[in-house]
Structure formats: structure tokens, C-alpha cells
Amino acid sequence: MKRWLLVLCMVLGFSVSAQAQERWDVYEAMQAEETLQQYDGGRYIENGVIVICVTDVDAVRPFAATLTGDAAQWVRFQLVTYTMEELERAMRILSEREDRDYWVNVSVKENGLVCSSTGTFSTEEREKILAATDVKRIYFQEHVTVSVDQPVTLISYTGKVGQDYWMKEQGEKIFLSEPLLSWEDTVLLPLRQTAAILNPDLQLTWVEAEQKIEAKTPQAQVELWVGKDTMTVNAVPDIPMQKAPMVKDGVCYVTVEDLAVIARVPQSRCQYEKGTQTVTLLAEERK
């Protein structure tokens, strides 16, 4: 209790202009709150309010009572059926099934699973999926269009720490607004321009109020925050990052390892050679 009051006093000491950062300070403090863990149904921000989903509202009332002042206005508790642990376990069960061509995402906001398919789901199949997961809140998406796999030609792009360009394998220079930066045993890459090389279908959106970057493709969504060393992938929160995103001169930087996750490409296509401080990207050739 005392720990929470101390955190909230520190949080509430900032000015009104820093309200977005304050919300995230409160949010991160909640991540470590043991009272919530066994009832945690996920959390998200909506209209500037942190919505905490729990499976037992009465059990978290003592925790809720520690929220005072402005912090109490930023938090809303929502009763849900399933914990995130239960949903993630059900997602793994479905992801391991080999008898159908579909994929599964966790939907935190709706406290359920989204099961998508290029075709349809028969009544029998829906019943089998429900029985296998023991989760009744499953949203079935049918006739979802996906690209057909074609032979892929990979083009290499190389860059070095301190350089402000990528060298395409044909000898063409792709200039950057800022150079590649060194950081401990790896390198930081300008996110927007580098991600555009790896995955032209990736759409990046900057949300100023939350200091958040949304990275979307037709099949996936990643959310990451400046100064926060975890990301949300397909609505699954707290995926560890090598380093929290950093902003320098208006440009967002991420590590090589994190870039692969954000751009939704295999890790093997983003390599860093420490000895020569050289980054090699392998991107699909687009016709």
C-alpha cells in the first residue's frame, strides 16, 4: 500500500502538460501490482483512460482504493470473463492445430479470441474449436484475404554506424534523414525509413498523446511506446524489447532485433556484424 501511495505521489507531482506521461507512469506501476496478476484480463487506453480488465472486481477493490486524485480519474475497471493467461493458453492451442488454414489473435478489448480463415467455419468445426480452448468468446472471421506465397527474391541493403544511407546491392544509395547509431553491443536504426525497406505494406502511425507508434499490416498490429521496453503484438501485451524506442532529432530509433518484430519479417533478414559495425537487411524485391 505504501509503495503505491509513493508511486502515485510521484506521478501526481508533474505538471498538466505531462499528463500523457503520467498515465503511462501509473500504467507501468500497475504492471508490477501483484494483486492484479491472478485476475488480469488485460488493459488498454481508451480516450485517455486506462481500462483495467479483471475477472473479479471485488478482489481488486483494496487496490482500487489506493488510486487517489487525478490518478483515480484515469483508471476504470471492467469486469471480464477470461484472464490474459487463459486467452494466451487458448491461442497456443489453436495455433498448434494443423488441420485448417487459419490464424488466431488475442483481442484484449473484447476479452476473447479472433479466429480468422481464408474460407469458412462449419458448425462442427466451431464447436470443436470452442471445446478445445474452453473459451466461449471467440470471434470467427471468414473469407479473409491473404496474399498467395510466390517465389521470393531478396535484395540486400547494407549500412554502417555513422552512415546516413543504405547501400542497395546494385550500388544505389538510399539516403536517411539521420545516421545509424551505435548502442552497447548492437545498433539503433531509424524506424520509419528502415521499416519501409523491409515491409512496404507496413503502416506506421505516431500517437502524440501517448508517445506511441502503431505498426499495422493486413494480418498483424504492433504497438510500442517511447521509453517503454515492452511492446504489444497482436493485442498480446508486455512482449520484451531489446531496448525501449528512442527519439532523437524527431526520429524514432529501434534496435535491429526489435525492427524484425515490428516489420513482421524473419529475424534472419536483419543482421548486425559487431566487428565491422555493419547492418545487413534482406528485403523482398517488389515488382
Contacts in CASP RR format, 6 or more apart in sequence:
PFRMAT RR
TARGET T0000
AUTHOR 0000-0000-0000
METHOD contacts of the structure
MODEL  1
MKRWLLVLCMVLGFSVSAQAQERWDVYEAMQAEETLQQYDGGRYIENGVI
VICVTDVDAVRPFAATLTGDAAQWVRFQLVTYTMEELERAMRILSEREDR
DYWVNVSVKENGLVCSSTGTFSTEEREKILAATDVKRIYFQEHVTVSVDQ
PVTLISYTGKVGQDYWMKEQGEKIFLSEPLLSWEDTVLLPLRQTAAILNP
DLQLTWVEAEQKIEAKTPQAQVELWVGKDTMTVNAVPDIPMQKAPMVKDG
VCYVTVEDLAVIARVPQSRCQYEKGTQTVTLLAEERK
1 66 0 8 1.000
4 29 0 8 1.000
4 33 0 8 1.000
4 63 0 8 1.000
4 66 0 8 1.000
5 66 0 8 1.000
7 25 0 8 1.000
7 26 0 8 1.000
7 29 0 8 1.000
8 26 0 8 1.000
8 29 0 8 1.000
8 66 0 8 1.000
8 67 0 8 1.000
8 68 0 8 1.000
8 71 0 8 1.000
10 25 0 8 1.000
11 22 0 8 1.000
11 25 0 8 1.000
11 26 0 8 1.000
11 29 0 8 1.000
11 71 0 8 1.000
12 22 0 8 1.000
12 69 0 8 1.000
12 70 0 8 1.000
12 71 0 8 1.000
14 21 0 8 1.000
14 22 0 8 1.000
19 70 0 8 1.000
20 208 0 8 1.000
20 209 0 8 1.000
20 210 0 8 1.000
20 211 0 8 1.000
21 211 0 8 1.000
22 70 0 8 1.000
22 71 0 8 1.000
22 74 0 8 1.000
23 45 0 8 1.000
23 48 0 8 1.000
23 50 0 8 1.000
23 74 0 8 1.000
23 210 0 8 1.000
24 210 0 8 1.000
24 211 0 8 1.000
24 225 0 8 1.000
24 228 0 8 1.000
26 50 0 8 1.000
26 71 0 8 1.000
26 74 0 8 1.000
26 75 0 8 1.000
27 43 0 8 1.000
27 45 0 8 1.000
27 50 0 8 1.000
28 228 0 8 1.000
30 36 0 8 1.000
30 43 0 8 1.000
30 50 0 8 1.000
30 52 0 8 1.000
31 238 0 8 1.000
33 63 0 8 1.000
35 59 0 8 1.000
35 60 0 8 1.000
35 62 0 8 1.000
35 63 0 8 1.000
36 52 0 8 1.000
36 54 0 8 1.000
36 60 0 8 1.000
36 63 0 8 1.000
38 83 0 8 1.000
39 54 0 8 1.000
39 55 0 8 1.000
39 56 0 8 1.000
39 59 0 8 1.000
39 60 0 8 1.000
39 83 0 8 1.000
40 53 0 8 1.000
40 54 0 8 1.000
40 83 0 8 1.000
40 84 0 8 1.000
40 85 0 8 1.000
41 53 0 8 1.000
41 54 0 8 1.000
41 55 0 8 1.000
41 80 0 8 1.000
41 82 0 8 1.000
41 83 0 8 1.000
41 84 0 8 1.000
41 87 0 8 1.000
41 108 0 8 1.000
41 111 0 8 1.000
42 52 0 8 1.000
42 53 0 8 1.000
42 80 0 8 1.000
42 84 0 8 1.000
42 108 0 8 1.000
42 111 0 8 1.000
42 237 0 8 1.000
43 50 0 8 1.000
43 51 0 8 1.000
43 52 0 8 1.000
43 53 0 8 1.000
43 108 0 8 1.000
43 237 0 8 1.000
44 50 0 8 1.000
44 51 0 8 1.000
44 108 0 8 1.000
44 109 0 8 1.000
45 51 0 8 1.000
45 210 0 8 1.000
46 109 0 8 1.000
48 74 0 8 1.000
48 209 0 8 1.000
48 210 0 8 1.000
49 73 0 8 1.000
49 74 0 8 1.000
49 75 0 8 1.000
49 76 0 8 1.000
50 74 0 8 1.000
50 75 0 8 1.000
50 76 0 8 1.000
51 76 0 8 1.000
51 77 0 8 1.000
51 78 0 8 1.000
52 60 0 8 1.000
52 75 0 8 1.000
52 76 0 8 1.000
52 77 0 8 1.000
52 78 0 8 1.000
53 77 0 8 1.000
53 78 0 8 1.000
53 79 0 8 1.000
53 80 0 8 1.000
53 108 0 8 1.000
53 111 0 8 1.000
54 60 0 8 1.000
54 77 0 8 1.000
54 78 0 8 1.000
54 79 0 8 1.000
54 80 0 8 1.000
55 79 0 8 1.000
55 80 0 8 1.000
55 81 0 8 1.000
55 82 0 8 1.000
55 83 0 8 1.000
57 77 0 8 1.000
57 79 0 8 1.000
60 77 0 8 1.000
64 75 0 8 1.000
64 77 0 8 1.000
67 75 0 8 1.000
80 111 0 8 1.000
81 111 0 8 1.000
81 136 0 8 1.000
81 137 0 8 1.000
82 111 0 8 1.000
82 112 0 8 1.000
82 135 0 8 1.000
82 137 0 8 1.000
84 106 0 8 1.000
84 108 0 8 1.000
84 236 0 8 1.000
84 237 0 8 1.000
86 135 0 8 1.000
87 106 0 8 1.000
87 111 0 8 1.000
87 112 0 8 1.000
87 113 0 8 1.000
87 135 0 8 1.000
88 106 0 8 1.000
88 236 0 8 1.000
90 113 0 8 1.000
90 133 0 8 1.000
90 134 0 8 1.000
90 135 0 8 1.000
91 104 0 8 1.000
91 105 0 8 1.000
91 106 0 8 1.000
91 113 0 8 1.000
91 236 0 8 1.000
93 132 0 8 1.000
93 133 0 8 1.000
94 102 0 8 1.000
94 104 0 8 1.000
94 113 0 8 1.000
94 115 0 8 1.000
94 129 0 8 1.000
94 132 0 8 1.000
94 133 0 8 1.000
95 103 0 8 1.000
95 104 0 8 1.000
97 132 0 8 1.000
100 117 0 8 1.000
100 125 0 8 1.000
101 117 0 8 1.000
101 118 0 8 1.000
101 119 0 8 1.000
102 115 0 8 1.000
102 116 0 8 1.000
102 117 0 8 1.000
102 118 0 8 1.000
103 115 0 8 1.000
103 116 0 8 1.000
103 219 0 8 1.000
104 113 0 8 1.000
104 114 0 8 1.000
104 115 0 8 1.000
104 116 0 8 1.000
105 113 0 8 1.000
105 114 0 8 1.000
105 116 0 8 1.000
105 220 0 8 1.000
105 234 0 8 1.000
105 235 0 8 1.000
106 112 0 8 1.000
106 113 0 8 1.000
106 114 0 8 1.000
106 234 0 8 1.000
106 235 0 8 1.000
106 236 0 8 1.000
107 113 0 8 1.000
107 114 0 8 1.000
107 139 0 8 1.000
107 235 0 8 1.000
108 235 0 8 1.000
108 236 0 8 1.000
108 237 0 8 1.000
109 235 0 8 1.000
110 137 0 8 1.000
110 139 0 8 1.000
111 137 0 8 1.000
112 135 0 8 1.000
112 137 0 8 1.000
112 138 0 8 1.000
112 139 0 8 1.000
113 133 0 8 1.000
113 135 0 8 1.000
113 137 0 8 1.000
113 138 0 8 1.000
113 139 0 8 1.000
114 138 0 8 1.000
114 139 0 8 1.000
114 141 0 8 1.000
115 121 0 8 1.000
115 129 0 8 1.000
115 138 0 8 1.000
115 139 0 8 1.000
115 140 0 8 1.000
115 141 0 8 1.000
116 140 0 8 1.000
116 141 0 8 1.000
116 142 0 8 1.000
116 144 0 8 1.000
117 140 0 8 1.000
117 141 0 8 1.000
117 142 0 8 1.000
117 143 0 8 1.000
117 144 0 8 1.000
118 143 0 8 1.000
118 144 0 8 1.000
118 145 0 8 1.000
118 146 0 8 1.000
119 142 0 8 1.000
119 143 0 8 1.000
119 144 0 8 1.000
120 142 0 8 1.000
120 143 0 8 1.000
121 129 0 8 1.000
121 140 0 8 1.000
121 142 0 8 1.000
126 138 0 8 1.000
126 140 0 8 1.000
129 138 0 8 1.000
130 136 0 8 1.000
130 138 0 8 1.000
145 218 0 8 1.000
146 218 0 8 1.000
146 219 0 8 1.000
152 284 0 8 1.000
152 285 0 8 1.000
153 284 0 8 1.000
153 285 0 8 1.000
154 269 0 8 1.000
154 282 0 8 1.000
154 283 0 8 1.000
154 284 0 8 1.000
154 285 0 8 1.000
155 168 0 8 1.000
155 169 0 8 1.000
155 282 0 8 1.000
155 283 0 8 1.000
155 284 0 8 1.000
155 285 0 8 1.000
156 168 0 8 1.000
156 169 0 8 1.000
156 280 0 8 1.000
156 281 0 8 1.000
156 282 0 8 1.000
157 166 0 8 1.000
157 167 0 8 1.000
157 168 0 8 1.000
157 169 0 8 1.000
157 174 0 8 1.000
157 197 0 8 1.000
157 280 0 8 1.000
157 281 0 8 1.000
157 282 0 8 1.000
157 283 0 8 1.000
158 166 0 8 1.000
158 167 0 8 1.000
158 169 0 8 1.000
158 278 0 8 1.000
158 279 0 8 1.000
158 280 0 8 1.000
158 281 0 8 1.000
159 165 0 8 1.000
159 166 0 8 1.000
159 167 0 8 1.000
159 180 0 8 1.000
159 278 0 8 1.000
159 279 0 8 1.000
159 280 0 8 1.000
160 180 0 8 1.000
160 276 0 8 1.000
160 277 0 8 1.000
160 278 0 8 1.000
160 279 0 8 1.000
161 179 0 8 1.000
161 180 0 8 1.000
161 181 0 8 1.000
161 182 0 8 1.000
161 187 0 8 1.000
161 277 0 8 1.000
162 179 0 8 1.000
162 180 0 8 1.000
162 181 0 8 1.000
162 182 0 8 1.000
163 179 0 8 1.000
163 180 0 8 1.000
164 175 0 8 1.000
164 176 0 8 1.000
164 177 0 8 1.000
164 178 0 8 1.000
164 179 0 8 1.000
164 180 0 8 1.000
165 173 0 8 1.000
165 174 0 8 1.000
165 175 0 8 1.000
165 176 0 8 1.000
166 173 0 8 1.000
166 174 0 8 1.000
166 176 0 8 1.000
166 194 0 8 1.000
166 197 0 8 1.000
166 281 0 8 1.000
167 173 0 8 1.000
167 174 0 8 1.000
168 174 0 8 1.000
174 193 0 8 1.000
174 197 0 8 1.000
176 190 0 8 1.000
176 193 0 8 1.000
176 194 0 8 1.000
177 190 0 8 1.000
177 193 0 8 1.000
177 251 0 8 1.000
178 190 0 8 1.000
178 248 0 8 1.000
178 249 0 8 1.000
178 251 0 8 1.000
178 253 0 8 1.000
180 187 0 8 1.000
180 188 0 8 1.000
180 189 0 8 1.000
180 190 0 8 1.000
180 279 0 8 1.000
181 187 0 8 1.000
181 188 0 8 1.000
181 248 0 8 1.000
181 253 0 8 1.000
182 188 0 8 1.000
182 277 0 8 1.000
183 243 0 8 1.000
183 255 0 8 1.000
185 274 0 8 1.000
186 242 0 8 1.000
186 243 0 8 1.000
186 255 0 8 1.000
186 256 0 8 1.000
186 257 0 8 1.000
186 272 0 8 1.000
186 274 0 8 1.000
187 255 0 8 1.000
187 256 0 8 1.000
187 272 0 8 1.000
187 277 0 8 1.000
187 279 0 8 1.000
188 243 0 8 1.000
188 246 0 8 1.000
188 253 0 8 1.000
188 254 0 8 1.000
188 255 0 8 1.000
189 253 0 8 1.000
189 254 0 8 1.000
189 255 0 8 1.000
189 256 0 8 1.000
189 259 0 8 1.000
189 279 0 8 1.000
190 251 0 8 1.000
190 252 0 8 1.000
190 253 0 8 1.000
191 204 0 8 1.000
191 213 0 8 1.000
191 245 0 8 1.000
191 251 0 8 1.000
191 252 0 8 1.000
191 253 0 8 1.000
191 254 0 8 1.000
191 259 0 8 1.000
191 262 0 8 1.000
192 204 0 8 1.000
192 251 0 8 1.000
192 252 0 8 1.000
194 259 0 8 1.000
194 263 0 8 1.000
194 281 0 8 1.000
195 202 0 8 1.000
195 204 0 8 1.000
195 215 0 8 1.000
195 259 0 8 1.000
195 262 0 8 1.000
195 263 0 8 1.000
196 202 0 8 1.000
197 281 0 8 1.000
197 283 0 8 1.000
198 259 0 8 1.000
198 260 0 8 1.000
198 263 0 8 1.000
198 265 0 8 1.000
198 269 0 8 1.000
198 270 0 8 1.000
198 281 0 8 1.000
198 283 0 8 1.000
199 217 0 8 1.000
199 263 0 8 1.000
199 264 0 8 1.000
199 265 0 8 1.000
199 283 0 8 1.000
200 286 0 8 1.000
201 217 0 8 1.000
201 218 0 8 1.000
202 215 0 8 1.000
202 216 0 8 1.000
202 217 0 8 1.000
202 262 0 8 1.000
202 263 0 8 1.000
202 264 0 8 1.000
203 214 0 8 1.000
203 215 0 8 1.000
203 216 0 8 1.000
203 217 0 8 1.000
204 213 0 8 1.000
204 214 0 8 1.000
204 215 0 8 1.000
205 213 0 8 1.000
205 214 0 8 1.000
205 216 0 8 1.000
206 212 0 8 1.000
206 213 0 8 1.000
206 252 0 8 1.000
207 213 0 8 1.000
207 214 0 8 1.000
210 225 0 8 1.000
211 225 0 8 1.000
211 226 0 8 1.000
211 227 0 8 1.000
212 223 0 8 1.000
212 224 0 8 1.000
212 225 0 8 1.000
212 226 0 8 1.000
213 223 0 8 1.000
213 224 0 8 1.000
213 225 0 8 1.000
213 226 0 8 1.000
213 245 0 8 1.000
213 252 0 8 1.000
214 221 0 8 1.000
214 222 0 8 1.000
214 223 0 8 1.000
215 221 0 8 1.000
215 222 0 8 1.000
215 223 0 8 1.000
215 224 0 8 1.000
215 262 0 8 1.000
215 263 0 8 1.000
216 222 0 8 1.000
217 264 0 8 1.000
219 264 0 8 1.000
220 233 0 8 1.000
220 234 0 8 1.000
220 264 0 8 1.000
221 233 0 8 1.000
221 234 0 8 1.000
221 235 0 8 1.000
222 231 0 8 1.000
222 232 0 8 1.000
222 233 0 8 1.000
222 234 0 8 1.000
222 261 0 8 1.000
222 262 0 8 1.000
222 264 0 8 1.000
223 231 0 8 1.000
223 232 0 8 1.000
224 231 0 8 1.000
224 232 0 8 1.000
224 241 0 8 1.000
224 245 0 8 1.000
224 254 0 8 1.000
224 258 0 8 1.000
224 262 0 8 1.000
225 231 0 8 1.000
225 244 0 8 1.000
225 245 0 8 1.000
226 244 0 8 1.000
226 245 0 8 1.000
226 246 0 8 1.000
226 247 0 8 1.000
226 252 0 8 1.000
227 244 0 8 1.000
227 245 0 8 1.000
227 246 0 8 1.000
228 244 0 8 1.000
228 245 0 8 1.000
229 240 0 8 1.000
229 241 0 8 1.000
229 243 0 8 1.000
229 244 0 8 1.000
230 237 0 8 1.000
230 238 0 8 1.000
230 239 0 8 1.000
230 240 0 8 1.000
230 241 0 8 1.000
231 239 0 8 1.000
231 241 0 8 1.000
231 258 0 8 1.000
231 261 0 8 1.000
231 262 0 8 1.000
232 238 0 8 1.000
232 239 0 8 1.000
233 239 0 8 1.000
233 261 0 8 1.000
239 261 0 8 1.000
241 254 0 8 1.000
241 255 0 8 1.000
241 258 0 8 1.000
242 255 0 8 1.000
242 257 0 8 1.000
242 258 0 8 1.000
243 254 0 8 1.000
243 255 0 8 1.000
243 258 0 8 1.000
245 252 0 8 1.000
245 253 0 8 1.000
245 254 0 8 1.000
245 258 0 8 1.000
246 252 0 8 1.000
246 253 0 8 1.000
246 254 0 8 1.000
247 253 0 8 1.000
254 262 0 8 1.000
256 270 0 8 1.000
256 271 0 8 1.000
256 272 0 8 1.000
256 279 0 8 1.000
257 267 0 8 1.000
257 270 0 8 1.000
259 270 0 8 1.000
260 266 0 8 1.000
260 267 0 8 1.000
260 269 0 8 1.000
260 270 0 8 1.000
263 270 0 8 1.000
268 282 0 8 1.000
269 281 0 8 1.000
269 282 0 8 1.000
269 283 0 8 1.000
270 279 0 8 1.000
270 280 0 8 1.000
270 281 0 8 1.000
270 282 0 8 1.000
271 279 0 8 1.000
271 280 0 8 1.000
271 281 0 8 1.000
272 278 0 8 1.000
272 279 0 8 1.000
272 280 0 8 1.000
273 279 0 8 1.000
273 280 0 8 1.000
END
